[in-house]
């Protein structure tokens, strides 16, 4: 786990302890996976990874942990064009993403000009902004280099 992941995990653990949440070994493993991942995993991907060290962990435990983080606003839920749910725990506030339409890879996009946009939209429209997603769709460099067939052709 890199330094950013460790710092994020420490931050999460502090908030959970402050709220009196239980920190079971399985929950800690789930948090570690989410805090260290910049790949925006799905619940199934977290489940598969946590079961390597904790084979008796249930899918319900992973869902419950993610739901708890959502309730605490400690994870950002992403629903790209394919409709699957992915989770960003490293940067839980809304921010732009680039999504590969071939392999489904999701990358964070640092877009300094985007800062302040939700407030601007609220001021222009009178809306109380409760959430947003900015997603750029395209083909990632890896898929471009390897000529990966579109997801529709692979049956995924």
N, C-alpha and C positions, 0 to 999 in steps of 0.2 A: 504494500500500500504506500502510495507516495505521501509527501508532506501535506498536501491539500486534503487528501482523503482522511489522514489521521486527524487533522485539525477539525474536519467536518464531523468525524465520528465522535471526537471529544465533545464538540458542541452539542451534538444530538444526545449523548449520554448525560450531559449536564442538564439539559432540558427535561429529559425523561425522569431523571432522579428528582428534579425540582417538583415535577408533577406527581411524584409518588408511583410511577409506573414500574412494574416488575422487569428486571433485566435477566431473563433466563439465558442459558448458553445459546439456545436456538435463536432467540430474539437478537442477542448480541451478534451472532453470525449473520443474520439477515441484515442488520444495520451496517455491519462491516462491508458486506457486499454492495449495498446501496450507496454507502458513503464513498466507496473506493471506485465505483464504476462511472466512467464517462461515456459508456456505451448505451445508456438509457434502456436498461433491461425491462423485460416483461416479468410478470409474476412467475410464469413458468420458468424463465431463465434463472431467476433468483432461486426458485424451488430446486431446480436441477443442481445448482451450484452449492446450496446449503446442504443438500442431501449427501454430498461427498463426505463431509465430516460428521453430519448428524442424520444418518439414514432413516431414523424414525420420525423425522420432522414431517408434519402434514402440510398439505396445500393450504388448509384452513389457517394454520399458524402464519404462513407467509401473507395470506390475504388480510388477516387480522392486524398484522404488524404494519402493512402498507396502509390499511384503512386508518389506523391510529396516527400514522405520520401525516396522512392527508388531513385528518381532523385538526392536527396541530399546525398545519401549513408548513410542514417540514419536507414535503416532497411535491414536486410538480408533476401532474399527470398530463401526458402527451397522447393525443390520439391522431396519428398521421393518417394520410389518405386511405390506408388499408383498413382502418377501423380498429386496429389492435391498440391496447393500452400499454404505454411505456412510462417509466418513472425516472425522474431526474431528481436525485436527492442531493447531489453536490451543489446545484444552483437551483434552489426551490422557488425562487421568484420568477415570474414570467420573463422570457427572453427569446430572441429569435433562434430558429433551428434550420438546418439544411437536412433534407430527407432524401435518401437515394431511392428512386423509383424502381431500381433494379434489384438491389439486395436488401433494402429496408433500413440500412444504416442511418442513424440519426446523429448529427454533430451539432454542438453548440456553435453559435455564430456571435462573435463579439462585434456589435454594431453600435458604436458610440453615438451616431446620429439618431438612433432609435430612442435614446433616453429622453424622457419627457413626453413621448408621443401619446401614451394613454391619458395623461393630464391634458394635453392639447385637444385630443378627441373629446374628452369630457367637457372642456370649456366651449368647444365649437358646437356640440350637439345637445348639451344639457344632460347627457346620460350620466348616471352613476356607474362608472366602469367597475365591474365585479370580476373580470377576468378577460384574458385575451390570449391568442396564439398567433405568432407570425412564423410561417413555415415556407421555406423555399424548397421547391421540388426540383430534382435533377438527377444526374447520373454521377456518382462519386468517382474519384480518380481511379480507385482499384477496379471498379467495374468497367470503366473506360479502357483501362489497360488490358483487362482480361476478357473483354467481350462477353460478359455474363449475359445469359438470356434473360428477358424480362420475367418477373415473378409469375405472371399469368401463364407463361409457357412451362414453368417448372412445377406447377401445381401447388405452389405455396400460397 
